[in-house]
Amino acid sequence: MRYLMLFLLCLGSAFGQSQPALGLKDAAGKTHNLSDYRGKIVVLNFWATWCIPCKEEMPIFSEAYKRYQQRGLVVLAASLDDAATKKYVARFAHTYKMDFPVLLDATADLMKQLGLGDSVPSTLFLDENGNVAGKISGQARKKDVFTRIEQLLDHGGHAGSEAARPNSP
């Protein structure tokens, strides 16, 4: 019986560990790990300067960050730009008012490791415990992004900040 309990405990912990690993640097050289953001809701968006849908969706993430950062939201933008296009990242970040960490040197392999496939853009939503709570493969829509964020914030113990919440039913 003891071995069965040990097996079930190990099996349960293997399935319960859905926190993805990430260690990317920003333009200043600071490494950002997802584990650094425990206790916060994280939206991790993979994008590139050459990606037209990325240009269309980035204002959504900028608006979400401004609206919800006081309630514990972290937005991370992981650029897939390579050596040839990385020089455009700072201008892109300025143009789209990306006042959140912009991470460099993300790869399609990293996206696949996180369960996103290779569609650009793609977005990962993490709960306060760092577990994957949702994914969007391809271009995000404002309603989808805001609904997911609000659900995570409301279930994560931040529901008391009514002033920061937009009108919702």
TORBAVEX-537103 format. One record per residue: x, y, z of N, C-alpha, C in turn. Coordinates in steps of 0.2 Angstrom, whole numbers, plus 5000, padded with zeros to 4 digits. Example, Ala and Ser with C-alpha at 12.3 -4.5 7.8 and 13.67 -1.06 7.14 Angstrom:
BEGIN
506649725039506249785039506649845039 506449895035506849955036506450005039 
***
This chain:
BEGIN
500449945000500050005000500450065000 501050065004501450125004501750134997 501950084993502250094987501650124982 501050104983500550134979500450204980 500450224986500350294988500950334986 501550304986502150344984502150354976 501850304972501850304965501250354963 500750354967500150404965500450474967 500850484972501050554974501550574969 501950534966502450554961502050564954 501650524953501250534947500850594947 500550614952500150674953500650734953 501250734956501650794955501950804948 502050744944502250754938501750784933 501150774934500650804930500450874933 500550894939500450954942500951004940 501550994938502051034937501951064929 501551114928501451134922501851204921 502151224926502551294925503051284920 503051324915503551324910504151354912 504751334909505351374911505551424906 505851474908506051534903506551574906 507051584902507651624904507851664898 507551724897507751764892507951834894 508451864891508651934893508351984889 508252044893508052104889508552144886 508452204883508952244880509552264884 509352274891509852294896510252234898 510152174896510452114898510252084905 509652104907509352074913508952014911 509151954915508751894913508151894917 507551874913506951864916506751794916 506551764922506351694922505651704924 505251654922504551654924504451644931 504851604934504851594941504951664945 505251714942505251784946504651814947 504151794943503451824943502951784947 503151744951502651704955502251754959 501651734960501151784963500851834959 501051834953500751884948500451844942 499951874939499651844932500151864927 500351824923500851834917500551824910 500651874906500451864899501151864895 501251804892501951804888501751794881 501951854877501751854870502451844866 502351804861502951794856502751834850 503251874848503051914842503751924838 503651964833504251984829504152054825 504652094824504552154821504252144814 504452094811504252084804503552054803 503252034809502552004809501952054809 501652054803501052104803500552094808 500252024809499852014815500052044822 500752034823501052064829500952134830 501052174824500952244824500152264826 499752224823499052234825498852214832 499152164835498952144842499252184847 499852204846500252234851499952284855 499552334852499152384856498752354861 498452294860498052254865498452244871 499052224871499452204876499752264880 499852314876500052384880499452404884 498852404881498252434884498152384891 498152324890498052274895498552284901 499152294899499652314904499552374908 499352424905499152494908498552484912 498052444910497452444914497552394920 497952344919497952294925498552284929 499052324927499752314931499652324938 499252364940499152384947498752324951 498452274947498152224950498552154950 499152164948499652104948499752074941 499652114935499752084929500452104927 500752054924501452064921501352044913 501552084909501652064902502352064900 502552004897503151994894503151984887 503552024883503552014875504151984873 504151924871504751884869504851894861 505351934859505451944852505851884849 505551864843505851804839506351834834 506451894834506951924829507651894830 507951884824508551854823509051914823 509751894821510251944821510052004815 509751984810509652024805509052084806 508652064811508052104812508052134819 508452104824508452124831508552204832 508852234827509052304827508352344827 507852314825507152354824506752344831 506952304835506552294841506452354846 506952394847506852454851506352504848 506452514841505952554838505252534838 505152464837504552434838504252444845 504652434850504352434857504152504858 504552554856504352624857503752644853 503652624847503052634843502452614846 502452554848501852514851501852524859 502252574861502152594869502152534873 502652494872502752424876503152444882 502852464887503152484894503252424898 503252374896503352304900504052274897 504252224900504952194898504852164891 505352184887505452154880506052114880 505852054879506451994879506651984872 507351964872507651954866507851884865 507951864859508251794857507751734859 507051754859506651694859506651654853 506451594853506551544847505851504846 505851484840505251434839505351374843 505951354844505951294849505751304856 505851364858505551384865504851384865 504551414860503851414859503551344859 503851294855503651224855503651194862 504251204866504351184872503751204877 503551264876502951294880502251274878 502251234872501651204870501251254865 501651294862501251344858501351324851 501751284849501851274842502351324839 502251334832502651384829502351444826 501651454828501351514825501551574828 501651624824501851694826501351744824 501051774829501151784836500851724840 501051714846500651664850500751694857 500251674862500251704868500051654873 500451654879500351604885500051644891 499651624894499351654900499551604906 499851634911500051594917499651624923 499451584928499151604934499651624939 499451644945499851664950500351614952 500251554951500651494953501151474948 501151514942501551494936501351444932 500751424933500451364929500151394922 500151354917499851384911499051384912 498751434911498051444911497651454905 498051464899497751474893498251494888 498051484881498551494876498151524870 498451564866498151594860498751574855 498551534850498951524844498751564838 499251614836499051664831498851724834 498551774830498351834832497851844837 497951874843497551884848497051934847 496451924850495851974849495752004856 495652074856495552104862495152074867 494552054865494052024869494351964873 494651924869494951864872495451874877 495951924875496451934880496151964886 495752014886495452044892495052004896 494651954893494251904896494651864900 495151834897495651784901495951824906 496251884905496551924911496051934917 495451954915495051964920494851904924 494751854921494651784924495151764929 495751774926496351754931496451804937 496351864935496351914941495851904946 495251894944494651884948494751814952 495051764950495151704953495751704957 496251754956496851754959496951794966 496351814968496351854975496451924974 496451954968496452024966495852054965 495252024966494652044964494452104968 494752124974494652184978494752244974 495152244969495352314966494752324961 494252344963493652364958493752424954 494152474956494252534953494652514946 495052474946495452454940495152414935 494552384937494152334933493752374928 493752364922493252394917492552364919 492052404916491352374917491252304914 491052264918490852194916490252174919 489952124916489252094919489452054925 
***
